[in-house]
Amino acid sequence: MDPTTIGLVGFIIALILMGFRVPIGFTLAGLAIVCTYMFFGFKNADEFQYAKAVAPTMSLISSNAFEFLHSYPLSMIPLFIALGHIAFHAEITTEIYYAGRVWLSKVPGGLAMASVVGCGGFSAITGSSVACAAAMGRICIPEMLRFKYSTQLATSTVAVGGTLGSLIPPSVLFILYGLFTETSVNKLFLAGVIPGILSLLGFVIVIFIWTKIRPQDAPVPDETISNRDRWMASVRAWPAVLLFVIIIGGIYGGIFTATEAAAVCVSVATAYGFATRKLNWEKFVSAMKDTAKQTASIFFIAASAKMFVAFVSLTGLTREVMALTETYQMADWSILLVIVIMYLIMGMFLDPIGIMLLTLPFVIPLVENMGLDLIWFGVVVVKLLEIGLITPPVGLNVFIIGSVVGSKVAPVHTIFRGVINFLAMDLVVFGLIVVFPILSLLLPNSKF
């Protein structure tokens, strides 16, 4: 069998299985082993050579997976995930939301705006959109519903706010993108800052317009908050500010690498939690268990994807894709447009990590051939995957929020209707990132 055909069949089967919600790790690992075995079995032979295919298959698969898992920068992922769980149990994330709440409570839609700000703050501590949506959903949505906010506004706000975890550093997607494309994770973190802030401000603008058109969806709370209350709430949010400064300031100032910044932040958050008695041994153990589960899942998916990438490289499928674009003499802008549409469509149905790791072997050579900056393109990809988290019919963050509040409070279709109001702004911000690459490259280029 032709190697390219084996590669194409493997890729198509991977998409189909992922579409049927077969676990991504098992899909990619299983296909990598089976398809690589077929490749070596048919290599230089008219008939399948069963015995000769075993040794090279196991050698290639195991060496790629284990070499990847022994990568030092990969240790950032469990550290930042642990930071998010510890910050949640130590109530650092709660203080971020409360500080925004007391300052914005008298503004129409202020509680929803504070929820977005809280999601942005949580995203700057951890690196997971799903964790951000789940954690902030438990904090923010009951508060908004208590003050008679519409269910649609309350739930959709946190669903879209949770997506900031993909773009605002320290993003797990940026870490994996950097490892798979061999680009600087430090630069990727800095590149995500301005687009992340733009996304946050865009969501706040949508809430402002929404509450102007439908003020009944966001009644102004009838409560008195003094200036002293506001300043005290701001002071209590200092741990979150400190952690963000350590991550971004430390990397930008050349004091820490991203991995070192993660380790320092975990130590600081843990010390703060125990010192203030907001974190006890039981909560700490719970945070570590959650970290282990989430890390194991991500590592298994990433290692499986690395195995699949090794198989794709063997088949020469990437070279065929390059040759196809040259045969049809596609302009650079048309290739980029196809890539964008592909990510938007795949984002509607598939898991973000799976999409990125499955497509990078094909997309990156095209991007390099066009002479585009891989740091900028990383922001473009992550922004597209962020949009996919809230796009029907399988917007992951929407289903996370639905599980947090329950279907009786907010059916999934109600949350999707609210989320649609934010999608237009997301596309506007994406357009700005594409048209003005300086928004992504200003910070990394000014430092490195």
Helices and strands as residue ranges (DSSP letters): H 3-19, H 24-42, H 50-69, G 72-75, H 76-89, H 92-104, H 110-123, H 129-146, H 151-162, H 164-167, H 172-181, H 185-191, H 193-213, G 215-217, H 227-236, H 238-244, I 245-249, H 250-252, H 258-275, H 281-315, H 317-327, H 332-347, H 352-370, H 374-388, H 396-405, H 412-435, H 438-447
